């Protein structure tokens, strides 16, 4: 099966928006969203009892979804980056479901 073509910028922005909406519908919207030329970064920086450290989630149009924990100072720990085991352009609801345990602090980022 041929790989799907990468999304163009307007498609990417709509896709990321749909993922953020799906996360918001589950009560876990990101604290920040940064759209870049070929990807998106979602940040959960608010520390809660169940999430003592923040989380950064990157999505790149060709590389897919990656999670990166934040240290106590809010700096991404790139050495602990992990890919998510979902399709590069998975359905927004599927992305939200894959991220929920990580965002809520129920599970460490893992491949």
N, C-alpha and C positions, 0 to 999 in steps of 0.2 A: 504494500500500500504506500502510495506517495505521501510524503510529508505535506502538511497543510502549509500554504504560503504564510509568511509572517504578516501580521496585521499592519496596516499603514497607521500613521499617527492619529487621525480622527477615530479610526476603529479601535485603536489601543486605548484612547481616552474613554470611549464609551464602554469598552470591556471592563476597564478598571473601575469605572463608575458603577457598573452593575455588580461587581464583586463587593465594593464598599456598601452598596445598598443591601446586598444579601447578608453581609456581616452586621449591618445596622439592624436588620429585621430580626437578627438573633441576639441583639443586645450587646454586641461587641464591635462597634465601629472603631476604626483606627483613630488615634488622637491627631495624626497628621498624615497627609498624602502629598507626595511629590511626584509630579509627572515629568519625565525626562524625554529625550528624543526617541529612545528605543526601549523604554521601560518605565516602571512605576515603583516607588518605594512607599510602603505603608508602615507607619510607626505607632506602636503602643508604648507610650512613655509613662503613663500614669501607673504608679506602683500601687498594687492592691495586696490584700492579705494572701490571695491565691496566686498572685504574680509579683513576687518580690523584686524581679528585674524586668526591664522593658524588653521589647521584641521588635525587630525590624524584619519586614518581609519584602523581598525584592521580586519583581516579575520583569523578565526581559523577553522581548518578542520572539527570540529564537531559543533562549536557554531555559525558559520556564520559571517556576517558582522556587525561591531559596529563602530559608529562614536564617536569621542572624540574631543571637541574643545580644542584649546591651549589658555592659558592665554596670557597677554601682554608680558610676559617673555619667551614665547614659551614652557611652561610646560603644559603637558596634564592635563585637569581638569576631572579626572576620575569620580567624582560625577555627571558629566553631560553626561556620556556615554549613548548612545542610540543605540538600535539595528536597523538595516535597515530591512524594511518589504519586503525582497526578499529571495528566496531560498538560502540555505547555499552554493550551487554550482550553482548559477544562471549563465546563459550565460554571457560571458564577456560584450557584448553590453548592456544587461539589467543592469548589475552592473554599467557600465559607465553612463547610462541614469539616474539611481537612485542617483548617486553621483553628477552629474552635478550641480543641484541647490545648493547643499551644498558647493561644491568646488568653485563655482562662487560667493557664499555669498548671493544667492537669497532666501535661506530658512535656518532656524536653523535646526540642527540635530533633528530628531523626529522619533518616532516609527511609 
